[in-house]
Amino acid sequence: MTASYSASQPNASNNANTFITDHRLVDRSKLTQMFQHYVETKEKYPHAVLLYRVGDFFECYFEDAVILAQELELYLTSKPVGEVGRVSMSGVPHHAWERHATVLVEKGYAVVICDQVEDAAEAVGRLVRREVTRILTPGTLLEEGMLKASRNNYLAAVVIAGEHWGLAYADISTGEFLTTQGSSSEHLTQELMRLQPAEVLVPTNAPDLGSLLRPGEKSDHLPECLPPAFCYALRSQLPFSAGEARSRLLQKFKVRSLEGLGCEHLPLAVRAAGGLLEYLEDTQKENSIPLQLLRTYTITDYMIVDHQTRRNLEITQTVRDGSFHGSLLWALDRTSTAMGSRALRRWLLQPLLDIKGIRARQDTIQELVENTPLRQDLRQLLRQIYDLERLTGRAGSGRANAKDLVALADSVSKLPELALLVMDTASPFLKALQKVPPGLEELGQKIRSYIVESPPIHIKEGGLIRQGVNPQLDARRALVEEDQKWIANLEVEERARTGIQTLKVGFNKTFGYYISISRAKVDQVPSNYIRKQTLTNEERYITPELKEREARILTARDDLNQMEYEIFVALREEVAAQAEVIRNLSRAVAAVDVLCGLAELAVYQGYCRPEMVEGREIYVVDGRHPVVEQSLPMGFFVPNSTQLGGMNRHDAKDAKEEEEERVSPDLIILTGPNASGKSCYLRQVGLIQLMAQIGSFVPARYAKLSVCDRIFTRVGAVDDLATGQSTFMVEMNETANILNHATSRSLVLLDEIGRGTATFDGLAIAWAVAEYLAAEIGARTIFATHYHELNELASLLPNVANYQVTVKELPDQIIFLHQVQPGGADKSYGIEAGRLAGLPGVVIQRAKQVMGQIEKHSKIAIGLQSLESSDRP
Ligand SMILES: Nc1ncnc2c1ncn2[C@@H]1O[C@H](COP(=O)(O)OP(=O)(O)OP(=O)(O)O)[C@@H](O)[C@H]1O
């Protein structure tokens, strides 16, 4: 039985009524020789799309042709393949394979490139030699055009054992390689969500090992805690076993124990890292990937920025349309290099918990804020540095071209200038740039002296290496030049010899050099001319001497190209040998770039250095929302202050011990009309805290902040259609997560709770949640709500206070002042808003009547108060 594509199908060829679309269904013995090789190759990579080079095209057959045609909207046609009939076929021009493969990989496919590895002309009477030269999977990309400059492309590997897990990840384009281990599946999910890996390796016993599950695709073999949003590669268990993984790591990093890498006693972390390495060996073929030394980290060393918070605080993209513009990263990114831009993203998603680390970054920003010439000179130089991390990665894996090496050399040549600039600086971040190993400078100079000013992209076609680099190369070139000169003179000489003034010497790809004579003059052609081609108006001739020179030029040119290629490859290997040194410096450059950018931002946006203190205080004077502020005209944003969790210590009057006196609440109930600015204020506090913990200055006149272990957010109501959960259930799940994980050192931002259910249920839940946060957990919390009844809590609990966003009421309009002030709003303006929106007068009138009745008879607050006192012993 053969599957077939009929001509009436949208992509099917008109001239092929049926063709085979499954390579497993053909009788191989009846295939042509090339197709036998194709099917053999395909069998080795059954789960990837195989792009097979045939002449000027990369072609796909059978099922891959259908995928290619559908995913790239290409024409699906067919090809006869010996006795079995026609098979489906689709293809792309060979020079455009990268562009097309990028689309496939972005869509979650693995792509295998099987290229011709010899000149078709050499394969006389036999099949051209073809080999798999590259396997592309979403997590193993290196090609410049396939990667986003401003973000890392992570390949991750997970090993799960009960509640415990190991996670390793690497960006093979930059060489980062890290591993960790943890014991709560929630943490694993959060860590994966932070990394947003392009591909995740999972060891399984699945029958279809090697297959790649595209985002959203389900498999019984995938552990439940893994978020469905990623690509998962199902791998065999063996390379993830403790023994195999360990010995692979020892071998790769040439160490005797894993102690130095920090993971000797973390078996799951080791297993994940070993499995990841094996995958790289498997997919990268002979090109070894220059990974940095494996680093072990602990997720609890950093603030967890969970998925909810990342989304609600719009850290890397906006909630509305997922765009970068309007996100916190957009507002903060003043970096000058791609490396810096990537580093800033990493910092934002991994804020620090360690005050010392935060202060070290702040010190550097301060130094750069205060020293304007230094900051400007640094930024000026940084702008001239290309993506050294990725350029080095391409050099190390043998994929850099001559342009890459020139860019690398240009960038390396800026490093000594950077070193000079930071000579007298105090910050360790800046000092890290002070020493550029002399070998690196020399390497940069060597590349510049070897490779021509603007080299071609192709490295096998010559034109790369300068004159004077290699005497043999120069001697060969001189010979070719002599022959070329002889040919160039030939036209003049032959015109003189034959007396034919219209005689021309030309060249074309089929015949090589020739002498062309117009038809009218053919009787004057000398006897040593041999006719080669007849055209309408001219005859074309060759001479034995011309052919001899031509043959010499062509062979010499091939030799020259080969020599240039070899010189280039040797140079590239020299770069690869310095990969670690270059990357260490690149990391330092990236960090300085981030800090310079943050300093620039601080200066131009008027940010202040927050004083980082022990304890639980959050004290911000005239804080601003960093993104909204930048989106409004200058001076339009109304600053607001915040005070939470502050305690004063002083000596007790009658005892030796210290007493603590509360100076600010733990929980703020924030009320105010719609659109007054509650959400904005809430987010502003979260963003200021987050910025402070990456070491940045903050948008405020003054700030004194303690470190938060985590920022929790519950903002807005979003239906989670993907999981089929209602608005209310999503809200309850998120709230439950907060109540179960928040501590007194957390910052909790709640924007409305309980709106998705009946008013009294909603109010009851909101009340109980606020009370639990204030009384039981003592988390610093801002709770924005339209339930004014919650203001009663302040009279019941000492650590709760009421704030409101004020408005000015005029006869026929409300003016939003956006000012947050102490006190609860006594009015919700909901009916007013309805009137302004154009609800009929009678409806408004009636609403006011109903409202009056409800207010008169409501006993909710009083009831809760008496319940409270009767409950307590
Ligand atoms: N401090 C401020 N200064 C200037 N404009 C502000 C300020 N705060 C908020 N705004 C503007 O007011 C608009 C409404 O703010 P926001 O969404 O925070 O209101 P809200 O009180 O949360 O409304 P709702 O209760 O309907 O959710 C925002 O789009 C913002 O542009």
Boltz pocket constraint, residues with backbone or C-beta under 6 A from the ligand:
constraints:
  - pocket:
      binder: B
      contacts: [[A, 628], [A, 636], [A, 637], [A, 638], [A, 639], [A, 640], [A, 672], [A, 673], [A, 674], [A, 675], [A, 676], [A, 677], [A, 678], [A, 679], [A, 680], [A, 681], [A, 817], [A, 818], [A, 819]]
      max_distance: 6.0
